[in-house]
């Protein structure tokens, strides 16, 4: 695969709503147009250290007769940690990830990692895939092949995409911001810079969770560059007016009630990561068991499991899939920096309300 780069070209000018002229110049100065190939290669010593830490795990107790009601189920976590220590083959997963072309480039002083898998079909559409939390580029590993080579997967050449899948700043194999204030809007600008650097004047977007929010910012600032936007997380809050809230249909009322229950029972992690992510990081960055317990609870809570399947995640994700994602956080030490996106989203003075987006 050829690397598409623009030699000596400056990155995109920034929206007036975000940076002052002086800040924009700092942004340009902090970006180098060099793009270098990258392969994942975790040291053997890091794998040995992980297994040693897992062997020394001290797990808490759990109440009788409960499963996931209080958080991550103890028996499930025991089995997952035992598999991680004795059976999980990181090298095999590393090889699967390295089948995709990967690169790094510097934008805003961020050493940005990204997959860039081009299709052989000339009509392929550039597609920027953006993950969220607690995700990583590994979640796209099953779809990159069908997207770039649809004719080998029952599709036609007209279905083809060039796939660009970055690790968000502070996530996975990308480096983390070193100063406060780098939130979803700033990440959107960095990804727009990346796409321009790769030579893509127009492209499509797809993402969920933070990826959906970042893509909305990107569409808000650069609509003329976008062919289309696909989101699997569309945010819509109930109306503020009490009369409008009371006038909803029965089905709409059920949705409002479901949202209320979610906000009461499922967003504790948001409050912690949005207020004191550093405190959380001391535990999760040092304990692989703690990290797994924190992340896998979200996989369980967000997987739409049938009510009679208490904790049976194997119907949705294999242990290898779950542990590959968790291992990326562990080996890169990125759980704390990834959690800061919640803090920056809540506290950044640069964040502006988004207007209506006209991108299809």
Secondary structure as the mmCIF struct_conf table of DSSP 4:
data_model
#
loop_
_struct_conf.conf_type_id
_struct_conf.id
_struct_conf.beg_label_comp_id
_struct_conf.beg_label_asym_id
_struct_conf.beg_label_seq_id
_struct_conf.end_label_comp_id
_struct_conf.end_label_asym_id
_struct_conf.end_label_seq_id
TURN_TY1_P TURN_TY1_P1 UNK A 7 UNK A 8
HELX_LH_PP_P HELX_LH_PP_P1 UNK A 12 UNK A 15
TURN_TY1_P TURN_TY1_P2 UNK A 16 UNK A 18
HELX_RH_AL_P HELX_RH_AL_P1 UNK A 21 UNK A 29
TURN_TY1_P TURN_TY1_P3 UNK A 30 UNK A 30
STRN STRN1 UNK A 32 UNK A 38
HELX_RH_AL_P HELX_RH_AL_P2 UNK A 44 UNK A 55
TURN_TY1_P TURN_TY1_P4 UNK A 56 UNK A 56
TURN_TY1_P TURN_TY1_P5 UNK A 64 UNK A 65
BEND BEND1 UNK A 67 UNK A 68
TURN_TY1_P TURN_TY1_P6 UNK A 69 UNK A 70
BEND BEND2 UNK A 71 UNK A 72
HELX_RH_AL_P HELX_RH_AL_P3 UNK A 74 UNK A 86
TURN_TY1_P TURN_TY1_P7 UNK A 87 UNK A 87
HELX_RH_AL_P HELX_RH_AL_P4 UNK A 90 UNK A 97
TURN_TY1_P TURN_TY1_P8 UNK A 98 UNK A 99
BEND BEND3 UNK A 100 UNK A 100
STRN STRN2 UNK A 102 UNK A 107
TURN_TY1_P TURN_TY1_P9 UNK A 108 UNK A 109
STRN STRN3 UNK A 110 UNK A 117
BEND BEND4 UNK A 120 UNK A 120
TURN_TY1_P TURN_TY1_P10 UNK A 122 UNK A 123
HELX_LH_PP_P HELX_LH_PP_P2 UNK A 124 UNK A 124
STRN STRN4 UNK A 125 UNK A 130
TURN_TY1_P TURN_TY1_P11 UNK A 133 UNK A 134
HELX_RH_3T_P HELX_RH_3T_P1 UNK A 137 UNK A 140
TURN_TY1_P TURN_TY1_P12 UNK A 141 UNK A 143
HELX_RH_AL_P HELX_RH_AL_P5 UNK A 144 UNK A 148
HELX_RH_3T_P HELX_RH_3T_P2 UNK A 150 UNK A 153
TURN_TY1_P TURN_TY1_P13 UNK A 154 UNK A 154
HELX_RH_3T_P HELX_RH_3T_P3 UNK A 157 UNK A 159
STRN STRN5 UNK A 161 UNK A 166
HELX_LH_PP_P HELX_LH_PP_P3 UNK A 167 UNK A 168
TURN_TY1_P TURN_TY1_P14 UNK A 169 UNK A 170
BEND BEND5 UNK A 171 UNK A 171
TURN_TY1_P TURN_TY1_P15 UNK A 172 UNK A 173
BEND BEND6 UNK A 174 UNK A 174
HELX_LH_PP_P HELX_LH_PP_P4 UNK A 175 UNK A 177
BEND BEND7 UNK A 178 UNK A 179
TURN_TY1_P TURN_TY1_P16 UNK A 180 UNK A 181
HELX_RH_AL_P HELX_RH_AL_P6 UNK A 184 UNK A 197
TURN_TY1_P TURN_TY1_P17 UNK A 198 UNK A 199
BEND BEND8 UNK A 201 UNK A 202
STRN STRN6 UNK A 203 UNK A 207
TURN_TY1_P TURN_TY1_P18 UNK A 209 UNK A 209
HELX_RH_AL_P HELX_RH_AL_P7 UNK A 210 UNK A 221
HELX_RH_3T_P HELX_RH_3T_P4 UNK A 223 UNK A 225
STRN STRN7 UNK A 226 UNK A 231
BEND BEND9 UNK A 232 UNK A 232
HELX_LH_PP_P HELX_LH_PP_P5 UNK A 237 UNK A 239
BEND BEND10 UNK A 240 UNK A 241
HELX_RH_AL_P HELX_RH_AL_P8 UNK A 242 UNK A 246
TURN_TY1_P TURN_TY1_P19 UNK A 247 UNK A 247
HELX_RH_AL_P HELX_RH_AL_P9 UNK A 250 UNK A 265
BEND BEND11 UNK A 266 UNK A 266
HELX_RH_AL_P HELX_RH_AL_P10 UNK A 268 UNK A 275
HELX_RH_AL_P HELX_RH_AL_P11 UNK A 277 UNK A 284
TURN_TY1_P TURN_TY1_P20 UNK A 285 UNK A 286
HELX_RH_AL_P HELX_RH_AL_P12 UNK A 288 UNK A 301
TURN_TY1_P TURN_TY1_P21 UNK A 302 UNK A 302
BEND BEND12 UNK A 303 UNK A 303
TURN_TY1_P TURN_TY1_P22 UNK A 307 UNK A 308
TURN_TY1_P TURN_TY1_P23 UNK A 310 UNK A 311
HELX_RH_3T_P HELX_RH_3T_P5 UNK A 313 UNK A 315
TURN_TY1_P TURN_TY1_P24 UNK A 316 UNK A 316
HELX_RH_AL_P HELX_RH_AL_P13 UNK A 319 UNK A 332
TURN_TY1_P TURN_TY1_P25 UNK A 333 UNK A 333
HELX_RH_AL_P HELX_RH_AL_P14 UNK A 335 UNK A 347
TURN_TY1_P TURN_TY1_P26 UNK A 349 UNK A 350
#
